[in-house]
Amino acid sequence: MAGNIASGVRRVVRDVVLAVVAVACLLGGYTVMGSHGVTLDTPKVVDRGIAVARSCEFGGPFGYGEPGWWWACQADVRWDARGPERVEFTSSQLTESDIGREVPVVLHEITNGAGKGTYHVPYRADFEPQPLLGAVLAAPLLLVGFVIVGLFLGRIAKAVKRVRSVER
């Protein structure tokens, strides 16, 4: 009896640890993808400027439109062509260490996924998107996360099958 309880406790602890690892890997992979512009489709620079961050907040794991942990900063930008504008920088393009400092930035025009329009995304000029690097860095994290999720789903399917066979 005590052996069954200890075995059950070990199994629960193992499952909790694996669940935490899976979530951390998946969120880490998505964070790397977002910060390296993996989802961007041939971005084109449409303007350049200087940004001065005014306020920043750190958030996650499900904020700013993507899973992950990010800095989001409100910044005043003096664009070369567009003039002055208040812009929100997400994906840790600016951080609290940039508050009050002048940072060179670029504005990318990005075609949306359906190819039916464009939108603009600001980036630091010294850290522009590198989708290939992001994909290489994110792939192992996502793979580990999805493998663990797959193992959980397989175990759940087996448990459901056992319950159904007992009910018959």
C-alpha positions in Angstrom: 0.0 0.0 0.0 2.7 2.5 1.0 4.7 1.5 -2.2 1.7 2.4 -4.4 1.3 5.8 -2.7 5.0 6.6 -3.1 4.9 5.4 -6.7 1.8 7.7 -7.3 3.5 10.7 -5.7 6.6 10.2 -7.8 4.5 9.9 -10.9 2.6 13.2 -10.0 5.9 15.0 -9.3 7.4 13.8 -12.5 4.3 14.9 -14.5 4.4 18.3 -12.9 8.1 18.8 -13.6 7.6 17.6 -17.2 4.6 20.0 -17.7 6.6 22.9 -16.4 9.5 22.0 -18.7 7.1 21.7 -21.7 5.5 25.1 -21.0 8.9 26.7 -20.5 10.3 25.2 -23.8 7.2 26.2 -25.8 7.1 29.7 -24.4 10.9 30.0 -24.8 10.7 28.9 -28.4 7.9 31.4 -29.2 9.9 34.2 -27.4 13.0 33.4 -29.6 10.8 33.3 -32.7 9.2 36.7 -31.9 12.4 38.5 -31.0 14.2 37.3 -34.1 11.4 38.0 -36.5 10.7 34.4 -37.6 7.2 35.2 -38.5 8.2 38.1 -40.8 7.8 37.8 -44.5 10.5 39.8 -46.3 10.4 43.0 -44.3 11.2 46.2 -46.1 12.6 49.3 -44.3 10.2 52.2 -45.0 11.6 54.8 -42.5 14.5 55.4 -40.0 14.5 57.5 -36.9 15.6 58.0 -33.3 13.5 56.7 -30.4 13.6 57.8 -26.8 11.8 55.3 -24.5 9.5 57.1 -22.0 8.1 54.1 -20.1 8.5 50.4 -20.2 6.9 47.3 -18.6 7.9 43.7 -18.5 5.2 41.2 -19.2 4.3 37.7 -20.1 3.8 34.9 -20.6 0.7 35.7 -22.7 1.0 39.4 -23.4 1.6 41.7 -26.3 -0.1 39.5 -28.9 2.4 36.6 -28.6 3.3 34.1 -25.9 6.6 34.8 -24.2 8.2 37.3 -21.8 8.8 40.8 -23.3 9.6 44.3 -22.6 7.0 46.7 -24.1 8.0 50.4 -24.2 6.3 53.6 -25.2 8.8 55.8 -27.0 8.8 59.1 -28.8 10.2 58.6 -32.2 11.5 61.3 -34.6 11.1 59.6 -38.0 13.1 60.9 -41.0 10.1 60.8 -43.3 7.0 60.6 -41.1 7.9 63.1 -38.4 7.4 62.7 -34.6 5.2 59.9 -33.3 4.6 58.0 -30.0 5.2 54.3 -30.8 4.9 51.1 -28.8 8.0 48.8 -29.1 7.3 45.2 -28.1 9.3 42.0 -28.3 12.0 43.6 -26.1 13.2 45.9 -29.0 13.5 48.6 -26.3 13.9 47.9 -22.6 13.9 49.9 -19.4 17.7 50.5 -19.9 16.7 52.6 -22.9 14.5 55.0 -21.0 15.8 58.5 -21.7 18.4 57.3 -24.2 18.4 58.0 -28.0 18.2 54.7 -29.9 18.4 54.4 -33.7 15.3 52.6 -35.0 13.9 51.4 -38.3 10.3 50.9 -39.4 9.6 47.7 -41.4 6.7 47.3 -43.7 5.5 43.7 -43.5 3.0 41.9 -45.7 0.4 40.1 -43.6 0.1 36.4 -43.8 -2.7 36.4 -46.4 -0.8 38.8 -48.6 -3.7 41.2 -48.6 -2.2 44.2 -46.9 0.7 45.5 -45.0 1.5 46.8 -41.5 4.4 48.5 -39.9 6.6 47.2 -37.1 9.4 49.2 -35.4 12.7 47.6 -34.6 16.0 48.8 -33.1 18.4 49.6 -36.0 21.2 47.5 -34.3 18.9 44.5 -33.8 17.0 43.9 -37.0 15.1 40.6 -37.5 17.2 37.5 -38.3 14.5 34.9 -39.0 16.9 32.1 -39.9 18.9 32.4 -36.7 15.6 32.6 -34.8 14.3 29.4 -36.4 17.6 27.6 -35.6 17.5 28.7 -32.0 13.7 28.1 -31.5 13.5 24.7 -33.2 15.1 22.6 -30.3 13.0 24.3 -27.7 9.8 23.8 -29.6 10.7 20.2 -30.4 11.3 19.3 -26.8 8.1 21.1 -25.8 6.0 19.3 -28.4 7.6 15.9 -27.7 6.6 16.2 -24.0 3.1 17.3 -24.9 2.9 14.4 -27.3 3.9 12.0 -24.5 1.3 13.4 -22.2 -1.4 13.1 -24.9 -0.3 9.5 -25.5 -0.6 8.7 -21.8 -4.0 10.3 -21.6 -5.2 8.3 -24.6 -4.0 5.1 -23.0 -5.8 6.0 -19.7 -9.1 6.7 -21.5 -8.8 3.4 -23.4 -8.2 1.5 -20.1 -11.3 3.2 -18.5 -13.4 2.3 -21.5 -12.3 -1.3 -21.5 -13.1 -1.6 -17.7 -16.6 -0.1 -18.3 -17.5 -2.8 -20.9 
